[in-house]
Amino acid sequence: VCAQLGISSRQHWQKVLYKRQPFPDNYVDQRFLEELRKNIHARKYQFWAVVFESSVVIQQLCSVCVFVVIWWYMDVGLLAPQLLFGAGLVLSLIGYVLFDAIDSGVGRKERGQTRWSDLKSSLVFVAFTYGFSPVLKTLTESVSTDTIYAMSVFMLLGHLIFFDYGANAAIVSSTLSLNMAIFASVCLASRLPRSLHAFVMVTFAIQIFALWPMLQKKLKAQNPCSYVGVTLLFALFALVGLLTISSVGAILFTLLLASISFLCPYCLIELQLLKDNIHGPWDEAEIKEDLSRFIS
């Protein structure tokens, strides 16, 4: 190549810009590909580790399923609002004690909160929701039932899309996800028979969409074995509840959970083997400065 270009073989090409060399601008020698590297940032996943991480998605899908099943039971009159409120209150107290025991009160002390302040916040929320339950019941009277159901479906889908599953992505928004779930609960509660039903339904939505994920996250971080057990029991509870309404829906939901838990992790691991990202001297230069010398 050098002979064809009329360049002496004694001259060696150097990868520098500040020096004039008797080579074309696009010339490189055989050493150029010695710096080629492939998949240097590719992650290697373990199957059961990915299955464990997928449990966050399973939990949230089951939360939506349980919420819809409970709403259906109240709509057809098979579940009394007093019973749901009492069960929710007992489970909330158990969850609060369990959360405080796992956290050892550290998080509450860091936020400067006491048990008395938590109790006051809960009482204010319950009183506020109960007082506005007649308004919630009549809020969407002028809207058709089909529109209410369609909006609820889209809101619950949005809740699942924007929920914080632990990924660092721009689409994640815990506030938007919770607001969409509460909006869906208000829409569905407005179609229940009485104001008491609407109050209990919105309260239950706060418990399952706001408080329950906090306990899940704490269990996952502090006690993974208990977290797996709770996930399995919760999924079983959701499937049994859905089975009492629709056997076809229960089968489809089971297939969905199985696909997310096992099929998707398997596909992820297999697709990692097909990665072929190349890195080398053609990459964009990264300027790395030692900022410690600027700190006095």
Sequence and secondary structure as in RCSB ss.txt:
>XXXX:A:sequence
VCAQLGISSRQHWQKVLYKRQPFPDNYVDQRFLEELRKNIHARKYQFWAVVFESSVVIQQLCSVCVFVVIWWYMD
VGLLAPQLLFGAGLVLSLIGYVLFDAIDSGVGRKERGQTRWSDLKSSLVFVAFTYGFSPVLKTLTESVSTDTIYA
MSVFMLLGHLIFFDYGANAAIVSSTLSLNMAIFASVCLASRLPRSLHAFVMVTFAIQIFALWPMLQKKLKAQNPC
SYVGVTLLFALFALVGLLTISSVGAILFTLLLASISFLCPYCLIELQLLKDNIHGPWDEAEIKEDLSRFIS
>XXXX:A:secstr
 HHHHT  TT      SSS  SS TT   TTGGGG EESTT     HHHHHHHHHHHHHHHHHHHHHHHHHHHHH
TTSS HHHHHHHHHHHHHHHHHHHHHHHTTHHHHHTT  HHHHHHHHHHHHHHHHHHHHHHHHTTTTS HHHHHH
HHHHHHHHHHHHS  S   TT  HHHHHHHHHHHHHHHHTTSSSHHHHHHHHHHHHIIIIIHHHHHHHHHHH HH
HHHHHHHHHHHHHHHHHHTT HHHHHHHHHHHHIIIIIHHHHHHHHHTT   EESTTS       GGGG  
